[in-house]
Amino acid sequence: MGKVILLSLLIFSTNLAAQTAKQQKIDELVEVMNMDAMVDSMYAQVEGMMQNMSVQMGVKPDEKAIFDKYYADMTEVLKTKMSWQKMQPMMINLYDKQFTEQEISDMLAFYKTESGQAILKKMPQVMQESMQMSQALVQDAMPEIQAIAGELGEALKQSRSKAN
């Protein structure tokens, strides 16, 4: 019986040490990737989207104060609800769940290189521009999507009136 308990403790402590090593690598990866700075850059991206929204909404100069108030309120909500302090444990859990310790080690090695650091520095701009491109494509598709949604609404209305 004592051997079983000893073996169980050995397996548990080995597993715990492996988790701790992986956890330490994930923590280092988060630091090397400057994920907290990426979250800050997300707010800059949101600011750009908000400025585009004001143009799309046709906000007039005399309405700018109203728009700015709502923009400030939305920004505050984002910074509160999506702060790095709230996201960090979730991101660490996500990386732990999705990547093996070897994959974390490989990412860590890459992101410590000059090329890895260059990618990390450029990625926020790449993400911002890709989001802007996606928004433009969605904006272009919106009239057709709205027309299809209208057709769906009509078809459902007709179907329901036949059922009654």
VOMAR-924911 format. One line per field, with one value per residue (C-alpha): residue number from 0; y, x, z; residue in three letters. Coordinates in pm, 1 decimal, always signed. Example, Ala and Ser with C-alpha at 12.3 -4.5 7.8 and 13.67 -1.06 7.14 Angstrom:
2
i	(0,1);
yy	(-450.0,-106.0);
xx	(+1230.0,+1367.0);
zz	(+780.0,+714.0);
aa	(ALA,SER);
END
This chain:
164
i	(0,1,2,3,4,5,6,7,8,9,10,11,12,13,14,15,16,17,18,19,20,21,22,23,24,25,26,27,28,29,30,31,32,33,34,35,36,37,38,39,40,41,42,43,44,45,46,47,48,49,50,51,52,53,54,55,56,57,58,59,60,61,62,63,64,65,66,67,68,69,70,71,72,73,74,75,76,77,78,79,80,81,82,83,84,85,86,87,88,89,90,91,92,93,94,95,96,97,98,99,100,101,102,103,104,105,106,107,108,109,110,111,112,113,114,115,116,117,118,119,120,121,122,123,124,125,126,127,128,129,130,131,132,133,134,135,136,137,138,139,140,141,142,143,144,145,146,147,148,149,150,151,152,153,154,155,156,157,158,159,160,161,162,163);
yy	(+0.0,+237.1,+176.1,+276.7,+601.4,+671.3,+601.2,+826.5,+1109.4,+1066.5,+1082.6,+1381.3,+1574.5,+1500.0,+1618.8,+1929.3,+2009.8,+1972.4,+2206.4,+2454.7,+2449.3,+2498.2,+2772.5,+2952.5,+2933.2,+3069.8,+3356.3,+3432.0,+3410.8,+3657.0,+3893.3,+3851.3,+3906.2,+4223.7,+4112.6,+4394.0,+4644.4,+4462.8,+4519.2,+4888.5,+4900.6,+4747.6,+5065.3,+5268.0,+5043.9,+5099.4,+5472.9,+5450.0,+5250.1,+5504.4,+5787.2,+5590.0,+5536.0,+5908.5,+5962.8,+5678.0,+5813.2,+6157.0,+6320.5,+6695.2,+6937.3,+7053.0,+6686.1,+6601.4,+6666.8,+6416.3,+6157.6,+6218.2,+6159.5,+5823.9,+5737.3,+5813.6,+5600.4,+5307.2,+5339.6,+5334.2,+5019.1,+4851.4,+4948.9,+4822.7,+4504.7,+4415.6,+4525.0,+4329.7,+4232.9,+4055.5,+3913.5,+3785.5,+3479.5,+3387.9,+3424.9,+3214.2,+2948.1,+2962.6,+2916.6,+2635.8,+2461.8,+2509.2,+2463.9,+2195.9,+2285.2,+2223.4,+2457.7,+2723.9,+2673.4,+2707.2,+3024.5,+3164.4,+3094.0,+3254.4,+3565.4,+3628.6,+3657.3,+3980.6,+3860.8,+3754.7,+4094.7,+4268.4,+4067.2,+4153.4,+4523.6,+4524.9,+4297.3,+4565.3,+4773.4,+4463.3,+4377.5,+4732.2,+4753.0,+4406.8,+4504.8,+4820.1,+4614.9,+4370.4,+4655.0,+4798.1,+4459.9,+4413.9,+4767.9,+4686.0,+4365.3,+4522.8,+4632.9,+4279.3,+4125.7,+4362.4,+4278.8,+3904.8,+3960.4,+4151.4,+3864.7,+3619.9,+3831.2,+3840.1,+3464.1,+3392.9,+3632.7,+3458.3,+3115.1,+3212.8,+3366.8,+3044.3,+2839.6,+3046.6);
xx	(+0.0,+284.1,+442.2,+119.1,+102.6,+471.3,+424.9,+116.8,+306.3,+596.6,+367.1,+180.2,+498.9,+647.5,+327.2,+322.9,+685.2,+605.8,+308.3,+520.2,+791.3,+531.6,+363.1,+695.9,+757.8,+410.8,+469.8,+801.0,+634.4,+365.1,+639.4,+853.3,+548.4,+457.5,+96.9,+9.7,+132.3,-74.5,-383.1,-293.3,-255.4,-601.3,-739.3,-564.4,-727.1,-1065.6,-1001.6,-937.7,-1257.0,-1450.4,-1323.3,-1434.3,-1770.2,-1815.5,-1756.1,-1991.0,-2258.5,-2218.2,-2145.0,-2161.6,-1920.9,-2193.5,-2262.9,-1898.5,-1931.0,-2218.5,-2022.5,-1708.7,-1901.1,-2031.9,-1690.0,-1530.5,-1792.4,-1732.2,-1356.8,-1392.3,-1605.5,-1347.3,-1056.9,-1244.7,-1393.9,-1101.1,-807.3,-483.2,-531.0,-855.2,-723.0,-386.3,-509.7,-739.6,-458.5,-224.0,-492.6,-556.7,-188.1,-163.0,-465.0,-373.8,+3.3,+237.5,+539.4,+761.0,+551.6,+573.8,+952.6,+974.7,+763.3,+972.9,+1293.3,+1152.5,+1011.8,+1347.7,+1509.8,+1541.9,+1280.0,+1045.7,+1073.7,+1015.8,+697.0,+575.3,+637.9,+465.0,+172.3,-49.3,-31.3,-92.9,-394.7,-529.2,-498.7,-649.1,-944.1,-993.5,-984.7,-1236.6,-1464.3,-1451.3,-1541.2,-1828.6,-1948.2,-1947.4,-2144.4,-2392.3,-2656.7,-2676.3,-2683.5,-2963.1,-3156.5,-3122.2,-3229.5,-3532.0,-3618.4,-3584.5,-3817.3,-4074.0,-4046.5,-4094.2,-4388.2,-4556.0,-4485.0,-4632.6,-4942.7,-5003.3,-4963.7,-5228.2);
zz	(+0.0,+87.3,-255.6,-429.1,-233.0,-298.4,-670.9,-681.4,-511.3,-752.7,-1056.6,-911.9,-830.7,-1175.8,-1341.8,-1120.3,-1208.6,-1581.0,-1545.3,-1355.0,-1625.6,-1898.6,-1697.9,-1655.7,-2030.6,-2103.6,-1860.7,-2035.3,-2377.4,-2268.9,-2155.9,-2469.4,-2689.7,-2496.6,-2487.4,-2248.1,-2508.8,-2773.1,-2561.4,-2539.2,-2917.9,-2944.1,-2789.4,-3061.7,-3322.7,-3162.7,-3173.6,-3547.4,-3595.0,-3391.4,-3608.7,-3915.4,-3747.1,-3695.0,-4067.1,-4163.3,-3928.8,-4077.2,-3741.9,-3795.2,-3625.4,-3385.0,-3295.5,-3227.6,-2851.6,-2832.2,-3030.5,-2822.0,-2498.1,-2618.8,-2756.8,-2417.4,-2241.7,-2479.1,-2439.2,-2061.2,-2079.8,-2303.3,-2080.2,-1775.1,-1915.2,-2142.0,-1929.4,-1947.3,-1581.4,-1679.5,-2005.1,-1882.0,-1689.8,-1979.0,-2234.2,-2023.0,-1992.5,-2367.4,-2451.5,-2195.4,-2347.6,-2714.7,-2723.0,-2600.0,-2391.0,-2696.9,-2910.1,-2638.7,-2627.4,-3006.0,-3007.5,-2727.1,-2918.1,-3234.6,-3068.8,-2903.6,-3248.6,-3443.8,-3693.6,-3415.3,-3248.2,-3583.6,-3634.8,-3285.7,-3344.8,-3682.8,-3594.9,-3434.8,-3754.7,-3967.7,-3753.7,-3768.3,-4145.6,-4193.4,-3974.0,-4179.9,-4500.2,-4353.8,-4248.4,-4600.0,-4747.9,-4503.1,-4575.4,-4946.1,-4886.4,-4644.0,-4899.8,-5040.7,-4691.7,-4590.0,-4907.7,-4838.2,-4476.6,-4605.6,-4842.4,-4555.0,-4343.3,-4622.5,-4683.6,-4313.9,-4298.4,-4593.5,-4449.4,-4114.8,-4271.5,-4468.8,-4150.5,-3974.6);
aa	(MET,GLY,LYS,VAL,ILE,LEU,LEU,SER,LEU,LEU,ILE,PHE,SER,THR,ASN,LEU,ALA,ALA,GLN,THR,ALA,LYS,GLN,GLN,LYS,ILE,ASP,GLU,LEU,VAL,GLU,VAL,MET,ASN,MET,ASP,ALA,MET,VAL,ASP,SER,MET,TYR,ALA,GLN,VAL,GLU,GLY,MET,MET,GLN,ASN,MET,SER,VAL,GLN,MET,GLY,VAL,LYS,PRO,ASP,GLU,LYS,ALA,ILE,PHE,ASP,LYS,TYR,TYR,ALA,ASP,MET,THR,GLU,VAL,LEU,LYS,THR,LYS,MET,SER,TRP,GLN,LYS,MET,GLN,PRO,MET,MET,ILE,ASN,LEU,TYR,ASP,LYS,GLN,PHE,THR,GLU,GLN,GLU,ILE,SER,ASP,MET,LEU,ALA,PHE,TYR,LYS,THR,GLU,SER,GLY,GLN,ALA,ILE,LEU,LYS,LYS,MET,PRO,GLN,VAL,MET,GLN,GLU,SER,MET,GLN,MET,SER,GLN,ALA,LEU,VAL,GLN,ASP,ALA,MET,PRO,GLU,ILE,GLN,ALA,ILE,ALA,GLY,GLU,LEU,GLY,GLU,ALA,LEU,LYS,GLN,SER,ARG,SER,LYS,ALA,ASN);
END
